[in-house]
């Protein structure tokens, strides 16, 4: 009997401590911080969409279709895959890659500006993002904030 109640107490203590640490972890990010993250995340998504449109335009301006560019890129990245690209396609692909690399600093600068305009640093954005990725309740809180803000705009 003594052993049983000791085990029950231990189990209860572990359960309570575990619950408290989960609650503390979730509360580690305030609603204000999560709201700032939501604003930054939404703006970064808009910037990503614009960047993708620019990248698609670059691919097409070089005379490649996006699907074909992706096929060539995949073959380039996989040493076990042989590319069936013609020399002309390889040259176009290389031109696209060079233009992407030239575009990269502008994309990064705009993303950082979007994050900072929401009142959060890049480091805090990354930390909060990592916590959100690991915590489903934070994901739900973030989703609720984003949905609410989108419905407020409508």
NORWOQUI-V725789 format. One record per backbone hydrogen bond with DSSP energy under -0.5 kcal/mol. CO is the residue of the C=O (numbers start at 1). NH is the residue of the N-H. Records with the same first field share a line. If there is no record, write none. Layout:
CO: NH ; NH
//
This chain:
1: 5
2: 6
3: 7
4: 8
5: 9
6: 10
7: 11
8: 12
9: 13
10: 14
11: 15
12: 16
13: 17
14: 18
15: 19
16: 20
17: 21
18: 22
19: 23
20: 24
21: 25
22: 26
23: 27
24: 28
25: 28
26: 29
28: 30
30: 34
31: 35
32: 36
33: 37
34: 38
35: 39
36: 40
37: 41
38: 42
39: 43
40: 44
41: 45
42: 46
43: 47
44: 48
45: 49
46: 50
47: 51
48: 52
49: 53
50: 54
51: 55
52: 56
53: 57
54: 58
55: 59
56: 60
57: 61
58: 62
59: 64
60: 63
65: 69
66: 70
67: 71
68: 72
69: 73
70: 74
71: 75
72: 76
73: 77
74: 78
77: 79
78: 81
86: 90
87: 91
88: 92
89: 93
90: 94
91: 95
92: 96
93: 97
94: 98
95: 99
96: 100
97: 101
98: 102
99: 103
100: 104
101: 105
103: 106 ; 107
104: 108
105: 109
106: 110
107: 111
108: 112
109: 113
110: 114
111: 115
112: 116
113: 117
114: 118
115: 118 ; 120
116: 119
121: 125
122: 126
123: 127
124: 128
125: 129
126: 130
127: 131
128: 132
129: 133
130: 134
131: 135
132: 135
135: 139
136: 140
137: 141
138: 142
139: 143
140: 144
141: 145
142: 146
143: 147
144: 148
145: 149
146: 150
147: 151
148: 152
149: 153
150: 154
//
